[in-house]
Amino acid sequence: MNHIKSYEDFLFEAEVARQAAEEKRLAEVVARKSRLIKLYGGEITKKILSKDVWQGMSTAILIESLGNPGNIDETVYKTKTSKKYFYSPYRTKQNNIRYKFRVDLEDDIVVGWKDMA
């Protein structure tokens, strides 16, 4: 009995595993899209899936669109709370972390953003 796999068997198993992983990923995408449509409706879901940012979007929608920020800077004032969410980190030559994109929020609503690269 030969227990050594042929190269063709190895390639076949690798392709089956790749296809299974792709099917799982697609199922997750479909499930996420369905969940977002139930929560926010079709138009906002399209914006979220295309990773758009717009004024007036909530923090929850921002996180659905861009993911969790790499850093948050929060300032609490008497009448409002201001936050800056930072995305797309990179390392400088001095080995510091900087960010390429910032989203500004006031009271958990997007009021602006800035490309910092």
Secondary structure by P-SEA (a helix, b strand, c coil): ccccccaaaaaaaaaaaaaaaaaaaaaaaaaaaaaaaaccccaaaaaaaaccccccccaaaaaaacccccbbbbbbcccbbbbbbbcccccccccbbbbcbbbbbcccccccccccc
